Amino acid sequence: MSILQTLKSRFASALSSLTEDTAPLLDMIRSSQDPKFGDFQANCAMPLAKQLGRSPRDIAAEIVENLDVSDFCETPEIAGPGFINLRLRDKWIAEHVSRIAGDDRLGVTSVATPRHVVVDFSSPNVAKPMHVGHLRSSVIGDAICRTLRFAGHRVTSDNHIGDWGTQFGMIIYGYRNFVDAAAYSKDQVGELARLYKLVNQLSDYHAAKSGLPELRSQLTQRQTELDQLTSGSDTADKKAKKKLKTQRKAAEETRSAIKSAEARVAHVDADATLAGQANAHSDIARLARKETSKLHAGDEHNQRLWDEFLPACLAALNQIYSRLDVHFDLTLGESYYNPMLADVVSDLTSKGLATDSDGATCVFIEGNNAPFIVQKSDGAYTYATTDLATIQYRLKELNADEIVYVVDKRQSEHFNLLFKTCELWGFGDVKCQHVSFGTVMGDDGKPFKTRSGDNVELGSLIDEAIARARTVVDENDDRREQPALSPDERARVSQIVGTGGIKYADLHHNRDSDYVFDWGKMLATTGDTATYMQYAYARICGIFRELNVDRQNIASGETAVLLTCPEERALALQLTQFDYAVDAVLADYRPNQLTSWLFDTAGKFSAFYAHCSVKNAESTELRQSRLILCDLMARALSTGLSLLGIETADVM
Ligand code: ARG
């Protein structure tokens, strides 16, 4: 149990005679930001006093009276209007940190009741190269798996790849009509990606072209309405003003949609080859969809092409995963569930959950406008049907207690309907959670793209990260009197700095937010970056090398840690709270809880190292104690980073 949890449970008893609803009050117990107010602060007396109509200081006094924390805290202090300040006993911190120093798991006990958690993450649609949009799911999902495992849960990581969707019809159509045989035999995946892009572009050309007249008349109409509004109404009227604003915005949107469609059409028209292909394939979108339906209906030729394409696509994905050190226990793509879909629909129908709506089969969930479509009117099953079959499989075959979906937040409506349908279906026992995340943005404030407007391929992004990291590593090593790294070692270190940099930059943001991709910040050697933590780790290893002390023999757990100055105490206290950080990550699957703990801890270590000399400590005991803190700090960094999928090196 973390210190905070222990405190909360003691407060729960202390509060029980005052109120029944202790939970919100317990949430008000926090670490203090300022040591002046002790190590922890409980601000619960004020709201409770209001509730009971009594004076907050009286309530605080009564809570303190009831509170039994003398085994690890000094006498609690009541400050100001009724804050309760708690200061841990130095002796207790020293003993606690000594114990943790002797523990491989840094004080994190394995959970008493392990759950079997299926983590569905990464899950790209194959036949297209992985791009930066796939980074977040891969990195966040991997960190979640690692942290769950560390905590003692059983984890099955499952890459639910999209290997059965419309993109296959597109590449089948592309392959039949446009394949460059030489390119295909040289670089199969590259050629398939080109075909996918081409078919997409040609389909889009026709859609854009045929949609333009409608858009133009829409604009004319909007313009007329706007003219009427501006001339006719009282512009001082608030309501009219608001309407005018909405209308202007709508007209602006239509105008930019027209501009974008015109540009896409012009782009194809200006290229003789593309224009020729577009002309010759005027019905391409429908025909590509037909190839998908044929595949789903068991067409032998299409199935043969699918069998031919898939292994190469998977190999390309695996190459990226191995560079990112991301691993899956299962890769059961959408195709795996295809044989189960008909049963899913008939089961839902026979239970009266799914009903016919204009020829489609849908589940209607109360309070939701959109239906959950499980079979389209043309007979095709959907993404939803597959996800229902997947839950059934994970529950019945894998015996999952919990399923975590690490997927873009734009899919939250889908997961909302999915989970509700599952509950109605009778699968309410398994706990399902959508761990959603925002978009990676460019510095122009739009989703991160290459200059030509294409998606940024993940492979080239990793290449660039490693190349940039190499500059950092070279500069750092060249600055030394005697460079410490061989070219091979520099390459290895650049790899961990580069990939670690990308991962950390992603993980340290609140996952729900969008964030701007910024190379400079990502690989900075100071600040909240992996690079900073990795160098901090190597620097501590350097201290041991310099003093010629073997780290293996340092932390026996028996040697006492001495707390002689505030910085030393603050670091020790912080190091006792690794378990809290791990709990905080798992409470709502937020890896940034761990990055912020790491960053705080690294800051406390800097202060400690600046104020408390290890080498010239006043006594052998103190030197030994400080070495223990250094070693524990190094292990906190390497263990913490490893839970995020980030490596460290002893020399950098
Ligand atoms: N392949 C989907 C996409 O790229 C993500 C799948 C997420 N997992 C799931 N079980 N729906 O949008």
Residues whose N, C-alpha, C, O or C-beta is under 5 A from the ligand:
A	BS01	LIG	D120 S123 P124 N125 H160 G162 V407
